[in-house]
Amino acid sequence: MATSRYKDKDGGVVLSFGGQWVSWSHTVVAYLAFLSALIVGSALHYRKIVQNEWYGYPDEWFPSVSATIGDRYPERSIFMIFIAITSGPRFALVGLFYLLTAKPGHTLPKAVAISGLIRTLTCGGWTYITSTDDHDWHDILMISYIVFTIPWTTGCIALSPPNARAIKYRKYLASAFFGTLVPLVYFFIQHKVHRVAGAYTIYAFFEWALILLDVAFDAVTALDFDTFEVVVRDVKGASKGVNTSSMPTAVLEKEKEKATAGVFSAGFRLGEALDIVADVYHGFVFWSILTSLGVVVWYFPLWHMGISGYEALVMSTVTPALLAIRPLRFLIVKNQRVTHLLSLAGLLAYLVENPVYRLFTVGFGVGMSCLGWAATLYSDSVQPARLEARILAWTIGLLMSSVAKFAWYTNNPIWPIMHAANGGWNGTGLVLAILAALRFTRRAPLQGGNPVEDKSGSALLSALGIGGLFFALHSLLSDTSTMILWVWDGYPIRGPVSNVHAWYTIAAMTAGVVAGMSRRALVTTWTAYGVGCLGAALLTLYHRWVGYYGALALAAYLMAISIPLISSASKKNPAVTFGLGFLIYNFLVLFHVWVVAYAFVPGGPLVREHTDWIMITMMLLIGAGVFDLISQQAKSGRKMADRRRAANNNHRKYHLGTLGVLNVLFLCANFLRFPTNDYKPYHANDRLLTAGIWTIHFSLDNDMWSSEYRMRDLIKEMELDVIGLLESDLQRIIMGNRDTTQFLAEDLGMYVDYGPGPNKHTWGAALLSKFPILNSTHHLLPSPVGELAPAIHATLDVYGTAVDVFVFHSGQEEDPEDRRLQSEYLAKLMGSSPRPSILLSYLVTKPLEGNYNTYVSDASGMHDVDETDWDRWCEYILFKGLRRTGYARVSRSTITDTELQVAKFVVPATEEDAVSVWTAPKQLRDRRVPEHEVPEGWRFPGLFRGEGVRGHRYHVFDEPRYYQF
């Protein structure tokens, strides 16, 4: 270790250690890398890693190095972590050996050092590029490694210092290494060429021996490096706090504090960190409860097909108005812990089976949550640092909610529509919420029954700003995919997609929080407001990347302005700023629904299809709050003082750390959600395409549970290659800002077209396909009176043949003229396609009557999948240019209110086959045959015969129908 000579002479030794530790560290970590992978692999995947292309256990019973480190998780990951750590000592070992042997005028040390460096790099190559990843490059790099091992070993022996033990060990180990290559090659040939059982196991032993001998050879350098001492010396005294600059220390500290905004000027305290974590989680709970209210309310008008009366629970957010009553305000401010704990009823609601009682439980939780947060912000408003910490918890809680929803495919794991059966973490979330609420409320309120109010601004303007702000945050930022789907316009992909680019939204939100926290003077300007308005306009008016750039600008602005707007509102009368603010928010929520649900609500036609009006109203309301902020600053002149005072708040570094952790967690979830499926159809050998149509009722089942998992199971078990989903647009507050298609597509391994986005004012139409989507266009069919009818026209690459698929949802029964116009539009659209086509639709007509004869006509060229099926009213499958082989109807169980209809088609393989399909007479196309006359690959799964499973069975016909010509 360090000697007194260095300390006395230089006085700046920071670290010193013997050179032999470089060798020992390399040896230990390298052995750990390989041996840990061997142990873990044998424990978890023994039979898989001993399996080769010819034989498995018991013929082969010991794994090769390549199979151990490259084929399976987690052993591959463990190996790569340790081998990465090994790289540092490995390069240091080569460098020290060069320093030990280099002599003036000698080139051999340089040549040996270069071969050692190349050998180290090729080692990284064959260990990180495994035979599973790229067999050719793995072999090339492995061979290169062995080639450069020759000059390295011989050079090390030639240059070895006069150390008898080291020279002896190097000779023995080098001889054993190269001697092992002979039987290694022999047994590899026995395995690969002659396919001898057990030969690969013997080969594996020699392969492992090479690894052990190779590392042991380098370990010998420990005998030579004891002559070295590695010393880290501070020549300027910076490690002792010595000022190495000409500037005074005080000035440097001030500059450093300025550069970091004072965030890291204080030390780390565990208690403070726990406070911030609890606050942010409590903010996450608030947003989880608030965003769940719309979903459980929406359940009731769905089943009533109109106003149910339960919509009144939307108004449960206005409970802060109760703070206008002085005795009640005193009671709530003094008992904030009780109020916040009562709000957790919104999480406990998942235990309530009855949907009505569950709704009321959630409504009570929302009311208590809004009341508790308003009281807390009002109480803490006299202390800027504490108030800012609360507001940051609220805003970062929203970001955490978006992160959690991304990880759970747009569902929040603690929502009352979630439980263990569909991926919910309700119990865990509730326990953490109780702990967070207790810590959140552990400090005494700063004000009592007669709080001091800020009279310098307008409570009314603040309320307008709060209403617009909370609507914007909830409607646009409570899910990372919402604004992406606003700008989605089909295939080929020319804009952002949810499972790849969603982090950009999180990054913009993060930047907004940081700006609002550290640059408040910049945020509270008309210039910043103008940027926000521009972003809103781009998002509303444009698609693809231009629209999304506007979305990112708006996201950053909304998060940034949240902090000063909420801060200002907290210092005024909370009954007005939050009570009235949430009332305005509620009207915007209703406005948000009426633009698409205008057929079911009074006054709906006045605002139909006017999302642009919503955006204008939202930004004007936020502008009112900004006007109040700017007016206050102009009158009081406190802008700079508040900024300086806030800059010293110690809580900021913990909030920044929390933001960093949430971003990392999001990226981890993003990595885990990276598509790994190969999108293979179920019966490719038969050139079969199985298509289905299903109206999924907004992914809420009959018992108010999220239904994605149950839908996934039925789609998978019915072996659907293509499916159209209707009533699938969930990207509204009232539906939870969800996207069922993300989960289904990623879990089932399918391409997805979401269809017309949430700003297109439809109930939604989506397409999932095992076949690549070459192109897709979205259509809004004529609807002069009733709801807009969405349609997708997609061209799929089906076994090399272009096949068109149409997914369509007709208007409701009450508007016959709409439905007539829509039938003519769609018939013309289908008739314009010269390719084989399938229609997956909701037509609202009886078979062989009315508009049916427009859809099935010479104009469209389409045929009914089974015109004898008289029991249809809504769902229909039509086709042309394909060989229909089967048709079935599967009962829905309690997933939705509509069955799943399925048809099977064979895609013509040749041009002659295609011509015969197009020209076949009707009586031949409609020839029905018993199941045993069709190939096995054409048959429907037997799982759903008879009573079926989980409430799903073939019904109406009691069994599938088969056709053959």
N, C-alpha and C positions, 0 to 999 in steps of 0.2 A: 504494500500500500504506500501512500504518500510518505516521503521522508522529510525530516526536519530541514534538510538542505534546501529543498524547494520552498518550504514555508518561510525559512529565515531569509533566503535570498530574494524571493519574488513576492512572498506574502499574498499570492493570488491564486493558489491552487484550490479549485472548486471540487474536483473529483480526480481520483487516480486509482488505477487497478492494474494487476499483473496481466501481461499479454496472453498468458495461458487461458484466461477466462473467455477470450474470444473463441478459442478452440472448443472448450468444454460447453459453452452455450450453444455453439453450432451442433455439436455432437448430440447433446441432450434433446434439443428441440427437433432436430432431424429424425432421430429415432422415435420421438413422441408422435411426429406427424404420421409415420408409416404404421407404427405398432398400434396407436389408438384407432386408426382407421380399420386395421385388421380385427381388433377386439370388438369394436362396435358393429362392423359389418358381419362378423361371424355370429354375434348375438342377435342381430335383427333380421338379417337376410341371408342366412347361411346357405340354404339350398339354392337361392337365386345367384349368389356370387360364385358358387362352385359349378354352376351350369355353364356349358359352352355350346357351340353350335352342333356338336355331335352327341355329347353325353352329359349326364347330370349325376346327382347322388344316387347310389353309392359308388358308381364307377369312378366318379371324380369327387374327391372329398377335401381338397385344400385349394383355396382361391389364389388366383394369380394376383400380382401387384396391380395390374390394370383394372381388373374386375373389382378389386377392393377399393381403390381410390377414385374410380371414375364412373361407376354405374349407378350408385344408389345414394339417396339422402337418408340420414345425415352424415354418413361416414365420409362422403366426398367433401362436404363442407368443413368437417373437422380437420381433415387432411389439409385442405387448402389454407385454412387459417394458420396452422402450424408451419406449413411450408413457406408461407409468406413471411412469418416471423424469422424463419431460418435464413432468408435472403440477406438480412443485414449482417449477421456474423459471417455468412459465406463470403460476401464481398470484402469484409474486413480481413478475413483469413487470407484471401488472395493478396490483398494489399500488404499485410504485414510480412507475408513470406517474401514478397518482392523486396521490401525494405531490408529484410534480413539478409538476402542473398545478392542484392545489387552491388556491383563493383564497377568502378570507372573503366570504360573500354570494353566491357563484356556485354554481349547482346543476348546471351542465353537467358539470363533472368527476365529480360523484357519479353522474349518469346514465350517462356513458361507462364509469365503473368498474363499475357494475351490469351493463351490457350485456356488458362484458368477462368478468365472472364467469359470467354465464349462458351466454355463448358457450363458455367453457372447459368448463363442465359438460356442455353438449350435445355438445361435441367428444368427451368421454369416453363419452357415450352411444352415438354412432354408430360409434365405433371399437371399443367392447367388445361392443355388440349388433350383430352383422353381419347382412347380408341373409340369410345362411344360417340364423342363429339365429331371427330374427323380422323378416321383410321389412318389415312395416308400421311397427314401431317404429324400425327402422333408417332408413327413409325420413322418418318424422316428425322424428326427431332431426337428421338431415342437413339437412332443410329449415329447421328451427329454427336450426341453426348458421348457415346462410347468411343467414337473416333477421336474426339479431343481429349478424352481421358488418357489416351496413349501418350501424347507428349507431356501431359500434366504429370502423370505418375513417373514416367522415366525422367522427366526434367527435375522433379522433386528429389528423386534419388540421386541424380547427378549433382544437384546443388545443395544437398543436405549438409548442414553444418557438421563439424567434427563431433558427432554425438553417436556413440556406438549403438546405444539402445534404439535411437530413432532410425538409424540406417537399417538395423536388423528388422525392426517391425515393418518398415516400408517395403523391404524386399519380400518378406513373407506374405504380406497382405496384397501386394501387387501381383505376385505369382498366383495366389489363390484366386484373385479377381479374374485374371485373364485365363487361368486354367478352368474356371467355372463356365466360361463362354462355350467351351467345346461340348460338354454334355447338354448345356442349355439349348444349343442349336440342334443337337441330335434329337432330343425329345420333342422339340417343337415340330421338327419334320415328321416324327412318328405320329404326332397328333394331327397336324394339318394335312399331310399328304396321305399317310397310311391309315389315318383315323383309328389309331390304337386306343382302346379304352384304358383310362388311367394314365396315359402318357402326359396329359396336360397337368395332372397333379404333380408328377415328378418334375416337369418343366417349371411349375410354380415354385417348388422348393429351391431350385437353382436360381430362379429370378429373385426370390427373396434374399438368397445368399449374396447375390451381387449387390443388393442395396446395403446389407449389413457390412460387407467388406469395403464398399465404396466410402461409406461414412467413417468407418474405422480408419481407413487410410488417411483421411484428412484430420482425424483426431490425433494422429501422431504429432502434428505440429505443436501440440501442447508441451511436448518435451523441448521444443526449440524456442517457443515464445516466452519461456520463463525468464529470458534475458531482457524482455521488453517490459516497460511500465508505461501504460497509457495514461497521460495526464491532460486534464482539461484545466487551463489556466485563464483566469480573468485578468488581462493585462491592464484594464482601465478601472477596475474596481466597481463595475456596475452591479455585480451580484451582491456587493456589500452596501448598496445604496449610495455609492459615491457619484456625484454629479460629474459626468464626463463631458458636459457641454460648457461653453462659455457663458450660457445664460444662467441666471440664478435658479436655484432649486424651486423656490416658490413659484416662479414664473412657469417653469416646466410643469409643475403639478397642476397649475391652473390651466395650461394648454391641454394637458392630458385629460383633465376633467371636462374641458370644453369639447374635446374630440369625441368623448364617450357620452356626452350629455349628462354627466354626473352619475350614470347608471352603476358603474362599478367602483365608485369612490368609497363605498362602505363594504365591510366584510360580509361573509355568508353566515346567516343564522338559520338553523334548522326550523325553529319555531316560526319565523317569518315566512320561510318557504312553505311550510305546511299551511299557514294561513292563506297564502295565495292559491295553493292547490285546492284547498277547500272552497275558497270563494269562486274560483273558476268552475269547479264541478257543480257548485250550487247554481251558478249561472247556466250551465249546461242543463241542469234539471229544470230550470225555469223554461228554457226554450223547448225542451222535450215535452213538458206538460202543455205549453201553449200550442205547439204545432200539432199535438195529438187531438186537440179539441175539434178542429175542423173535420177530421176523419170520422170521429165517432158521431158527430152531428150529421154528416153526409149520409151515413148509413140509413137514416130514417126517410128522407125524401126519396132515396133510391127505391125503397120497398113500397112507399106510398105513391110513387110516380107523380109527385107534386108536393106542395107544402104540407108538412106533417104537424107543425106546431112545436116540435122539439128544436127547431132552428133558433128559438128564443134564447137557448143556452149560449149562443154566440156572445150575448151581451154580458156574460159572466166576467169579462175583462174590466168592466167599468167600476169594479168595487173600490178603487182609490177615491171615488167620489164620496165614499163614506167618511173620509178624513175631513170633510167639511163640518161634520158634527164634532164640536170641541171635546166633549167628554169621551166620545169614542176614539177620537184622534189621540187623546192622552193615554187611553187604555192600550191602543195598538202600538204606539211608539214605545211605551214602557214594557210591553210584552211581545217584542218582535220574535223572540224564539218560539213562542206558542204559535204565532201566525205562520212562520216559515215551516214549522213541523207539520201543521195542519195542511199546508199546501202539498205535502207529499202524498196526500190521498190520491192525487192525480197519477202517481206511480203505483199505488196499491190497488188501483182500479182493475188491474189485469186479473185479480182474484175474483172479481164479480162476474158471474156467468151471464146473468140477465142483461141484454144490451141496454135496456132503458135505465136500469140502476147503474150500469157502468157509465153511461153518459152523464148522469147526474153526479156521480162520484168525480168524474173528470172535471165537470163544470165547477164543482166546489173547489177542487184543487187549483184550477186556473184562477178562480176568484181570490182565494187565499194567497196565491203566489203573486198576483199583481198587487194586491193590497200590501203584502209584506215587503215587497221590493220598493214600492212607492214610499212606505213609511221609513224604511232603512235609508234610502237616498235622502229623504227630507231631513231625517235626524242627523245624518253625517255631513250635511251640506255646509256646516260651519267650519269644518276642517278640510282644507283643499286636498291634502294628501290622502286622507281616508276616503273622501268622496271619489277621488280619481280611481283609487283601488277598487271601489265598488263598481264603478262604471266600467272599468276594464274587465272585471269579472263577468259583467253582463254581456259585454261585446265579445270577449274571447270565448265565453260560454256558447255564443252562437257559432263561432268558428269550430269549437269542439263538437257541437251538434252536427255540423256539416261533415266533419271528419268521420264521426261515428256512422252517419248515414251512408257515406261512401263505402266504408268498410262492410256495411250490412246491405249493400245493393239498394240504397235509397230508403230503406226502412230504419227507423231508430230502434235500437235493441231494447229500450225501456218503455216504448209506447204501450198503451193498453190494448192495442190490436195484436201485440206480439205475446208469445209464450214459448215454453221450451220446445213445443212441437214445430214451430216455424222459425226458430233461430233466436228467440228472445232471451235476453239476460236480465229479466225483470227483478228476480230476487237479489242478484249481485248488485244491480243498479240501485235498488231500494236501500240495501244495507249501507252502501257508500254514500247515498244521499242523506241518510240519517246522520252519519258521522260528519259529513260536510256541513249540514245545517247546524249541528251543535257547535262546531268550531266557528262557523260563519257568524253566529250570534253570541259568541262568548264574551265579547267586549260590551260594556255598558253603553247605552245610547248617549250621544253627545248633547241631545236636546230633550226636553220633557214635554209637558203639556202646552207650553206657550213658546213654541220655537220662533226664532228670529227669521223673518222673511225678507228677501231682497226686493225692495220696492223700485229698483232702478229700471226694470224692464216690464214687459207686458206678459202677464200670465196667459192671456188669450192667444197671443202670437206663439208663445212657447207650446201651448196645447196643439195648435195647428201643426207646428214643426214636429212634435212628438208623434202625432197621428200619422203624418206622411212618412216619417222616418221608420216607425215600426212596421207599417205596411210594406215599405220598400225592403227592409231587412228580411221580413218574413216571406214575402212573395217571390223575391229574387235570389236571396242568399242563404235560405235555410236548406238548400240542396245544391250541390256543385253542378248538377246536370241541368238545372232549370234553364239557365240562360244559354247553355250550349244547344238545347233542344229548340230554343227560340230561333236560332240561326241555322238549324239543320234543314237541308233541302234535298236529301236523297243521294243516290249513287250516280256516278263515281264520287267518292268522298272528296270534297273540296273545302272543308272547314274543320273545326274541332270536333272530336268525338269524346264521349263522356268518360270512358275508361282509360283514355290516353292523356287528354289535355285538361282534365278537371283540376289538376293541381294549380294551373294558372289562376283559376278563380281563388283558390286558397292563398296563393302568393299575393294576389292583388288585395285580398282582405287583410292579410298580414301587414302589407305595406301601408294600408289605410290606418290600421290601428297604431302602428309606429308613428306615422305622420300626425295623427290626431293627438298622440301623447307628447310628442317632442316638438312639433311645429304647429302649435295651435294658431299662432298669428297668421300663418300661411293658409291654414285650412279655412279660417273664418273670414274669407274675402269673397267678393263678388266674382273674382277671377276663378277661384276654385269652384264656386257654384256653377259658373259657366261651363267649366270642364265637365262637371257632373251632368248638366243638362245636355251637353253635346253627346256624352256617352249614352244617355237615355235615348236620345234621338237616333243615334246609329244603331243601337240595339233594336229599336222599334221598326226602323225603316229598311234595314239591310240584313242580308243573309251572309253566311260563311264567315270568313275571317274579319271582314270589315265590321260586321255586326258584333262579332265577339270582342274585337278591340274596344268597341264602345262599351260592351258589357264589363270588361276589366276596368276601364276608367270609372264607370259608375260604381262598381264594387268597391274600389279603393276610396272613392269619395264618400260613399255612404258610411263605411266603417270609420273614416277619419272624422266626419262631421258629427258622428254619434256622440263622441266624447264631449265636445263643447255644448251640443244641444241638450243632452241629458243633464249635464252639469248645471246649465242655466235653468232648466226646468225644475231641478231638485231644490233650488233656492227660492222658489216661489210657492204659491199656494198649491199643494199637491192635489187637492180635490179638483182644481181647474186644469193644471198642467198634465196630470196623469189620468184623472177621471174623465175629463172632456177629451183628452188626447186619445185614450183608448176607445171612446165612443166614436170619434172621427175615424180611427183605425177600423172599427167594426163596419162603418158604412162603406169604407173602401173595400173591405173584404166582400161585402154583399155586391158591390159594384163589380168586383172581380169575378163573381159568379154569374151575375145577370148578363154579362156580355155574351155568354154561351148558353145559359139556361133561361133565356128570355121567354121561352114558350110556357114556362111553368110559374112565373112570378109576376105580380102586378107591376106594371110599368116597364117590364123587361124589354119590349120592342123598342122603347125609346133609346136604349143604350146598346142594342144588339151589335156585336162585332166591332166594338169601339175600345179596344185595348189602348189605342192611341190617346183617347180621352182620359183613361186611367193614369197613364204615364204623365200626361200634362198636369192633371190634378195632383198627383203625388209630388211632382217636382215643385209645383206652386206652393203646396203646403210646406214642404221643406224650406222653400225660399222665404216663407213668412217667418219661420224660426231663425233663419240666417239673418234676416232683416232685424229681428229683435236683438240678436247677438251683436251685430255691427253697431246698432244704435246704442246699446249699453256701453260698448267699448269707447265709442266716440264721446259719450257723456261722462263716463267715470274716469277715463284715462288709465284704467287698470290693466290694460293688455300686457304691457311689458312686465309689470310687477307680478301678475299671476303666472306668467311664463317662467320668470326666474324662480318664483317660489316653488312651482311644480317641478322644476328641474332638479331640485334637491331631494325629491321623494325617493326613499330607498327601495320602495316596493317595485320600482320599474324594472330592475334587473331580474327579479323573479318572474314578472310578467313577460319580459322578453324571452327568458328561458322557457317559460311555458309555451309561448308561441313557437319557439324553435322545436320543442319536443312534439307539439301537435303537427308541425309540418313534416317532421321525420316520420311520425306515425302514419301520416297520410301517404307519404311516399312508400312506406313499407306495405300498406294496404294496396297501393297502386301496383307494386311489384307482385304481390300475391294474386291480384286480380288479372295479371297479364294472361291473355288467352293462350291456353296450351293444347286446345283441341285441334284435331285435323279435319273436322267438318265432313266426315265421311257419311254418305247416306247408308241406310240400313241394309238395302238389298241391291248393291251395285251390280252384282253378277247377273241379276235379272233385269237390269235397266228399269227398275221400278221406282216410281215416284208416289209416295203416300202423302196426300194433302188433307188438311183439315180446316174447319172454320169453327170459331168459338167466340161467343160473346161473354166476356169475362167479368162483367159487372164491377169494373173498377177495382178488381183484386180484393174485394171484401166478401167473405163467404156469408152464409146465412146466419152465422152466429157472431158476426162482427170480428172475425180473425182475418189477418192478412193471409191470402190464399196461394202465394207464389209456390210454396213447396208442394202443395197438393196438385196444383196445375202441372208443375214440372214432372211429377210422378206419372200422371196420366198421359201426358204428351210422350214421355219416354217409353212407357209400356205399350202405347199404341203404335210406336215406331214411326212417328210422323217425320217426314223429311221437310215438309213445308206446311206452315200453319198461318192462317190469318187470324188476328185477334181484334175484336171490336170492343168499344167502350174501354179503351186502353189508355187514354190520355189522363194521367193523374197529376199533371204538373200545375196544380192550383192549390191555394191555401186550404180550400175545403176538402181536398183529396189528399193532403199531406205532402204535396210536392214530391211524388214518388215516380218511379219508372220500373214497372214490372219487367219490361223487356230486357233490361240489363241482366238481371239474375237468370232469366230463362235462357237467353242467348249464350251467356258465358258458361252456365252449368250444363246445358245440352249440347254445346259446341255448334252453334248456328250463327249465321250472319243475320243482322237485324236492320230493318228499316222502320224507324219509329213512326213514320208517316207525317202528315201535316202537324206542325208543332203547336204548342199550347197557345201561341198568339194567333192561331188560325181559327179559333172559336168553334172547334168541333169536339165531339165526345171521343174521338180518337179511332184510328185504324193503324195496325202495325203488321209487319210481315217478318216471320222468322223462317230461315231457309238453311238447309244443309248444303245447298248448292250455291256457288258464288253468284252474287247479284251484280250483273254487268251494268245495269242502268236502272234507275227508278225515277219516276216523276210523280208529283203529288197533285191531286185535283180537288177542287171545291165545287161540287155540282150545284146547278141552279136551285136556289131555295128562297124564292121571293117572300114567302110567308113564314115557314117554319125553320127548324134548325138546319144548319149547314150539314151537307152530306159529304164526308171525306172519302177519297178513293186513292189507292196506290196502284200505279201501273209499273210493274217491275219486269225486267227481262233477266232470266236465270240461265246459267250455263249448266244444263242438265245432261251429263254424259257426252259433252261436246255438241249438244243441240241447243239452240236458243229457244227457250220456252217462256212465254209471257204469262205472268200471274197478276190478276186483278183482285185487290181486296177492297170491299165497298160496304158502306153502311148507309142505307137509305133513310130518308126522313120519316117522321112518325106518322101514325095512322091518321091523325087529325087533319093533315094537309094533303089531300089527294092531288091537287095541282102540282105541288112540289114534287111528289113522287112520280107523276107522269113526265114532267120535264127531266127529272133525273134519269128515268128509265131510257128516254130518248138519247140523252147525252152519253150514257154508259154504253148503250147498244152501238152507237156510232163509234165510240172509242174502241170497243172490242172488235168491231168490224174492220177498223183501220189496220189491225195487226194481221200480217200474212203468216205469222208463226203459230205453232201449236200453243193453245192458251187454256188457262183455267181461271174461273171466277169463283172466289171465296167470298160469300156475300150475306147480307141481311137485307132482304128485299121488301118485306111487309106486303105480301100478296099471296093469294091462294094459287095452287098449281092449276095451270091451264086456263086461268082467268085473268082478265084485266091486263095490268102491266107485265105480267108474266110473259105474255105473247110478244112483248117488245124486247125483253131480255133474250128470250129463246125465239129467234127469228132469222130470216135470211139476212137482215141488216147486220146482225151481230155475228152470224155464223155459228152461234153456240148451241150446244145440246144440253138437255137436262141430264144429270147423272142418273136419275131414275124418275121418270115422269109418272110412274104408277104410285109413287109415294105421296098419298093424298093428305097426310097428316102434317104437312108443313105450313108455316105461315111466315116465318122470318128467315131462317137460314136456308141457303141454297148453294149447291155446287154445280157449276156449268163448265163445259169443256168443248174443245174442238182440236182436231189434228192429233189426238192421242188415243191409244187403245185403253178404254176403260175396262178394268178387270174386277173391281170390287167396290162396294158401298156399304157403309154401316153407320148406325146412330148409337151413341154411347151416352147413357144417363149421367147426369151431372153430379149426382150425390148432393151434398150441401155446399158445393163450391160456388155456384152461381145460380142464375135463374134460367139458364139456357143450356141445352145439351151440346155435346161435341159431335159434329158430323164429319165423317172421314170417307175419302174415296182413294182408290188405288188406280194408277195409270202406268202403262208401259210406254216408254218413249221409243218411237221408231228408230231402228239402228241404221237403216239404209234409205236411200231416196225412194227406191221401189216400195219399201214397206210404208214409207210416209204417204206415197200416192195412194196405196191401197186403203190406208186409214181414212184419208180425206174423201175418197170416192165410195166407200162402203155404203151399201143401202141400209136404211133404218132398221129393217127387220133383222139384218145380220148383226148390226151393232147392239141391238137389244136382246140378243139371244142369251137367256139366263141358264146357268148350269149348276149342278151340285158342287159342293166344295171339293170332293175327291177328284173332280175332273180338271182342276187347275193345279199348276205346279205349287209345290209347298211354299216357295218363296213369295207367292202371290197371296197367300192366305193371311187373314187377320189373326192376331194373337188369341189363343184359346183361353187366356186368363179371364176374359170378361164374359164367357158363356155362362148360361144358367143364372145363378145369383150373383156372379161376378165377384169383385173384391172392392172393399171400402165404399160400397154404395154405387160402384160403376158396373154397368152390365150392358150388353147389347139389348136394345129394346125396340119397340114398334114392330119390327119383323121377328123379334126374338133371336135372330141370328143374322150374320152378315149375308149380303147378296153378292153373287159372283156372275161375271159375264165373260163370254169368249166368242171371238169370231176369227 
